[in-house]
Amino acid sequence: MSTSSENAASLRWKWIAAISKRFGRAVRVWIVFSFLLLLPLGLLSDSMAMACRNDNYEGSKKLRYCNISLATRTWLDFLPLMFARSAAIHLERGIALSQIGREEEALTAFERAIEAARAKPGPWEQELQSRIQEFDARQPTILWNSLLTDGE
């Protein structure tokens, strides 16, 4: 069994060596450039998402963090799993919009959260529901529940 896995690993390295030999410098430059570009975007997106989910921020400050997080992660939304993971940020964005009185936009953000949560099977929709239930502000919960009752 280990011989076949060693052969597979050997074939992988031979394949990588063949590509490197054929394209050489261009491939290495592309890989390094991609890494240097995508790593800071990923770090920025994750740090803004954590601030977006933080209950210490409300209203326009929370909205700013959510918008930055969503803007920096749009390049990942073509992957169903990453799109589903963005559901929590859309929910938090809807909460922030409802806190500053922009209810129509909040409903749109909540709809986007539900759409994202349903993009891939998993606990995404239950996580949204549990987050909105633990949220102590009244207006976001009313908007969320009205969206769910209209959708049924």
Solvent accessible surface area in square Angstrom, and as a share of the most:
residue,aa,sasa,rsa
1,M,206,0.92
2,S,72,0.46
3,T,88,0.51
4,S,67,0.43
5,S,65,0.42
6,E,111,0.50
7,N,84,0.43
8,A,42,0.33
9,A,36,0.28
10,S,49,0.31
11,L,116,0.58
12,R,145,0.53
13,W,171,0.60
14,K,131,0.56
15,W,161,0.57
16,I,80,0.41
17,A,58,0.45
18,A,59,0.46
19,I,51,0.26
20,S,37,0.24
21,K,182,0.77
22,R,190,0.69
23,F,111,0.46
24,G,13,0.13
25,R,184,0.67
26,A,71,0.55
27,V,41,0.23
28,R,132,0.48
29,V,82,0.47
30,W,167,0.59
31,I,96,0.49
32,V,83,0.48
33,F,128,0.53
34,S,24,0.15
35,F,121,0.51
36,L,112,0.56
37,L,90,0.45
38,L,66,0.33
39,L,82,0.41
40,P,73,0.46
41,L,54,0.27
42,G,25,0.24
43,L,112,0.56
44,L,75,0.38
45,S,5,0.03
46,D,77,0.40
47,S,46,0.30
48,M,34,0.15
49,A,3,0.02
50,M,129,0.57
51,A,16,0.13
52,C,0,0.00
53,R,101,0.37
54,N,54,0.28
55,D,86,0.44
56,N,128,0.66
57,Y,60,0.23
58,E,119,0.53
59,G,9,0.08
60,S,69,0.45
61,K,84,0.36
62,K,1,0.00
63,L,13,0.07
64,R,126,0.46
65,Y,43,0.16
66,C,0,0.00
67,N,58,0.30
68,I,61,0.31
69,S,0,0.00
70,L,24,0.12
71,A,68,0.53
72,T,18,0.10
73,R,12,0.04
74,T,83,0.48
75,W,88,0.31
76,L,33,0.16
77,D,36,0.19
78,F,155,0.65
79,L,73,0.36
80,P,73,0.46
81,L,83,0.41
82,M,33,0.15
83,F,25,0.10
84,A,0,0.00
85,R,115,0.42
86,S,0,0.00
87,A,2,0.02
88,A,34,0.26
89,I,0,0.00
90,H,16,0.07
91,L,1,0.00
92,E,3,0.01
93,R,57,0.21
94,G,0,0.00
95,I,0,0.00
96,A,0,0.00
97,L,0,0.00
98,S,5,0.03
99,Q,54,0.24
100,I,65,0.33
101,G,50,0.48
102,R,100,0.37
103,E,70,0.31
104,E,136,0.61
105,E,71,0.32
106,A,0,0.00
107,L,41,0.20
108,T,85,0.49
109,A,3,0.02
110,F,0,0.00
111,E,91,0.41
112,R,89,0.33
113,A,0,0.00
114,I,17,0.09
115,E,91,0.41
116,A,0,0.00
117,A,5,0.04
118,R,153,0.56
119,A,45,0.35
120,K,80,0.34
121,P,126,0.79
122,G,44,0.43
123,P,70,0.44
124,W,43,0.15
125,E,59,0.26
126,Q,120,0.53
127,E,86,0.39
128,L,3,0.02
129,Q,55,0.25
130,S,62,0.40
131,R,36,0.13
132,I,1,0.01
133,Q,130,0.58
134,E,118,0.53
135,F,24,0.10
136,D,141,0.73
137,A,32,0.25
138,R,188,0.69
139,Q,64,0.28
140,P,1,0.01
141,T,37,0.21
142,I,76,0.39
143,L,16,0.08
144,W,2,0.01
145,N,65,0.33
146,S,43,0.27
147,L,25,0.12
148,L,45,0.22
149,T,91,0.53
150,D,119,0.61
151,G,70,0.67
152,E,177,0.79
